[in-house]
């Protein structure tokens, strides 16, 4: 039977690479996006070319009504939900914490923490066997920043990903007896558009050269790890925080 996944922030970067790879494995994919429908439709087309089915799903993960509507749309279209890739996240221009205003901090934590919790909560409600679900898998997309701290750049972003790590550990223990595995990947310097949104489009290439592997990572390399965690090959893996960071 075809499996179904909702990928938040699925229209670009790691989300898109994961959607495309799952399409090649025959999955049905809900591609969540916040504003850029064109990018989401490009992802949908890539999934379908790879052999899967896909649906663009609009929604701001920091808005509870949007989150409920996203999950409902995927269930209506594909009839089931087997997995969540909790990937949506933002970064802001690099600066010390002392220079960050309240608006920036509020948006960062609303999207990266509250949004991740809301989506995980909804997946738990729908997939837990004690609530009528058939079980499933949640993969949270954290960051190596959670253990590095990102001083003078993004300590707010790093802190938000630390919260995702903690949620992963606790939720894995809550949901393991209820048929749901919960893990996180912690990407390092991955060559995606997120660095440009933080004002440093060349950041991954510049800093990636100093990693033990001598280069930045690619979105598809993170996607491979996510897809493994979603698969039966990882059937005894839960509560894991997997670094995909080139040794950084």
N, C-alpha and C positions, 0 to 999 in steps of 0.2 A: 504494500500500500504506500502511496506517495505521502511523504511527510511534509508538514507545513511549518514555516518559521516566520516570525515577525522580526525584521531587522530595523531598529530605530537608527536614524541617521544613515539610511541605506542608499542615499543618492550619490555619494562620493566617497573617495578614499577607501579606508578599510571596510566600511559598510558595503560599498559597491563591489569590491573585490570578493568579499564573502558571499554576497548575493550571486555573483557570476559563478563562483565555484560550486555553490550549492545547486544552482541550476544545472550544472554539468553532472551532478549526482542525482538529478531528477526531482529535486525538491520543488515545492510550491512556496513562493516567497512574497511576503508583504513588505514592500519597500517604503518605509516611512520617510517623509521629508517635511521640513518646516515651511519653506517658501518656494523653493526652486522646482516647480513641476517639470520643467524641461529636463533637468538633470535626473529626476526620478524616472521619467519616461525613458531616458537613455539607458538607465540601469535595467529597467523592465525589459527593454529590447535585448540587452546583453544576456539576461537570464534566459529569455525565450530562445535566443540563438544557440545558447549552450545546451538547451534541451529541457529546461524546466518551465514552470508557469509563474507568472508574477503579476502583482497588482500594486500600483502606486497608492500610498495611503498618507494623506495630509495629516499633520498634527504637531502641536507643540508639546513636548514631553513634560513640560513644567505646568501644563494645564490639565487638571484631572478629567474634565469633560472630553478633551481631545484624546487623552489616553484611552478612555473607555470606548470612544468611537473608533479608534484605530483597531483595537482588539475585536470589536464587533464586526468591522468591515472585513477583516481577515477571516473570521469564522463564517460569515455569510458567503464569502466568495469560495472558500476552500473546504468548509465543513468541519474543520478541526484545527487544533493548535498543538504542535508537538514541541516547539522550542521558541525561545526568545534570545536574540542577540541584542544585548542592552548596550548599544554603541553610541547613541547620540551624545554629543558633548561639544563644548565651546572652549576657546581660549581667547585671551585678550592681549593687547600690546604689552610687551615686557616692561616691567618697572618694579622697583622695590615696593613692598607692602605699604610703606609710609606714604606713598604717592597715590595709592588706590582710593577711589571714592566709593561711597556707599552703593551707588547705582551699579557699578561694575561688580562689586562683591555680591550684591543681591542677585544679579542675573547669573553670575557664575554658579552660585550654590543652588539657585532655583533649577537651572538646567541640569547641571552635572550631578547634583546630589538628590534633590527632590524629584527630578525627572527620572533618575535611575531607580529610586525607591518606588515611585508610583508604578513604573512599568514592571518592576520585579513583583510588586504586590499583586498587580492584575494577573500576571502570568501564574503566580502561586495560586490565586483563587480559581483559575480555570484549569490548571493542570494537576493539582493535588488530588491524589486518589481518595482522600477522606472528604473531598468536596464534589465528588462525582467525576473528576477528571481521570485521564488514562495515564497520568505520569508525564514526564518530559524532561527537558534540559534548559537551563538558563546559563548563558555565557555573558558575563559582564566584561566590558572593555574598560579596563583601568589604564594605568600608565606607569612606566618606570619612575616617573616624577613622584609617585607616592612614597617611594623609599629614598629618593635623591633630594627632594625638597624644593628644587628649582629656585635657589636663592637669587635675588636681584632680577628675576624674570617673571615667574608665575607661581609664587607660593600659594596663591589662592587656588589655582588650578591643581597644584600638587596636593593641597589639602582636600580638595573635592574628590580626587582619586583615592586618597587615603580612606575616605568615607566609603567609597565603593569597595575597597578591599575588605573593610570591616563588615560591611553588609554581606559580602560573599561568604565570609567565614561563618557568620551567624546564621544566614539563611540556609547554607548547606546543612547545618545541624538541625534546623527546623524541618526542612523539607525532605531530607534523606529518608526518613521513615514513611514519607507520603509519596514516594515514587518519583521525586524530582531531584536531579543532580544540579548543583550550582558551582560553577567555577569562574575564574577570571583570567584573562590574558593581560599582561602588562607590556605593551609595546614601548620600545625605546625611540630612537631617532628614525622615524619612518618617513619616507619621502612622499608626503601627501600635501593637500592644499591647506591643511590646518596651520602650517607655519606662516603662510602668507597672511592668514587672518590675524595672526599675532604680530604682524609687522616685520617678520623675518623670513621671507620666502626661501632664502638659501641656508637657513639654519641647519636643516638635516644634513645637507651635503658637507657643510663646513665642520660641524661637530662630529658627524658620523665618521670622518676620516681618522679621528682619534680613538675610536672604539677598538677593542681587540681584533675585530674582524675587518677593520679598516675601511668601513663604508657605511652609509645609511641603509636601513632596511627598506623593503618594498611592501606595499599593501598586501600583495598576494602571499607574502611569506607569513604575515599575521593571519590572513584568511585561512591558510592551511592549518594553522594551530587551532583556530576556532572550529573549523569543520571537523577536525579530529575530536575535539571535546564534545561536539554534538553527536558524534557517531558511537556505534556500539563498541568500537575499538577502545573507547574510554569508559566502558561500562562500570569500572570500579574506581573511577576518579571523581571525587567531589570535595569541595572545600579547598581546591588547589589554586594558587596564584602563580601562573606560568609566565615567566619573563621571556619576551621575544625582543631582545635588546642588544644583540650582538656582543654580549659580554660586558656591556657598560654598567 
